[in-house]
Amino acid sequence: MSGVQTVIIGPDEADTRVDRWFKRHYPHVSHGMIEKLLRKGQIRVDGGRVKGNTRLETGQSLRVPPMPAPGEVAPRTGISEDDVMMMRNMVIYEDDDMIVLNKKPGLPVQGGSKVTRHIDGLLDAFADNQGRPKLVHRLDKDTSGLLVLAKTVKSAAYLAKLFKTRDLKKTYWAVCLGVPVPKAGEIKGFMRKTSSDQGDRELMVAASHGDEGAQYALTRYAVAGEAGRRASWVVLRPETGRTHQLRVHMAAAGHSILGDGKYLCDIPEPGGLSKKLHLHARKLEIPRSGKPDLVIEAPLPEHMAKTFDSFGFNPRDDLSLVEVALT
């Protein structure tokens, strides 16, 4: 950690925003940390408080508070610089309360049996003098898309509560085998965890009300595109948050998600496509007190983008009618 420094702004850095000056000189420090230092008055220009968008002038003195060195960003786990860069490259949105990642497929969110590299273990990539962010929900290892991290204890409690309600809208995109009939509707019922013959402890099966461990699950769906009868682009909205819910429900409807080797149906997979799971957490609509909802969308991962292109699905299509069908 460096000590306090005073930097005199030269003509080559005049008209630079304060936050961009710090990003240029301390690229390993998160935007959230810089904003916190600004709010607390730790960063000052000519002795006065400033905002991130304040533009510097030649000859001004810039107070630089103690800043972590690159090797100090993740002191608790010693994660590599490559992992720090990978985590930061996944950031799609950040403000004072949260960081939102566009999670890569194949990267687990939390640890488990034989799982040592996961999002939760890499959160020190965002550590600052206020601590590290916290997970407020989960995605399956093979599901890509939006994953929310809370920056403070208060925001963690608020966001975790939101994820348990229907006030926060979650929209997923999937490529499914065949075409569901009807093309819009809902899938609901009870499910519970069981163990497979291979010892898989995260296998969900249909259950009846009153069964031990049975949980009610509801998913709304609408078809957004078709590739003949071979496959379809399905927009999914889970109204509950059960383990593997969308995968279980689409398989139960007879239209498994492409690349799902666990929850199968009778329709064969088309050849020549990626074997990765084609399920993507596309959009979040997060309520905010006194403000419009925060709407965040995540671009498709590479394997799904290629499949969309192969089938002629256009991710830029107007889905307003599909959205209406999901309500």
Secondary structure, DSSP 8 states (H G I E B T S, - for coil): ----EEEE--GGGTT-BHHHHHHHH-TTS-HHHHHHHHHTT-SEETTEE--TT-B--TT-EEEE-----GGGSSTTT---HHHHHHHHHTEEEE-SSEEEEEE-TT--SS-BTTB---TGGGGGGG-BTTB--EE-S---TT-EEEEEEESSHHHHHHHHHHHTSSSSEEEEEEEEES--SSSEEEEEEEEEEE--TT--S-EEEEE-TTSTT-EEEEEEEEEEEEETTTEEEEEEEESS--TTHHHHHHHHTT--BTT-SSS--SS---SSS--S--EEEEEEEEEETTEEEEEEE----HHHHHHHHHHT--TTS--HHHHHHT-
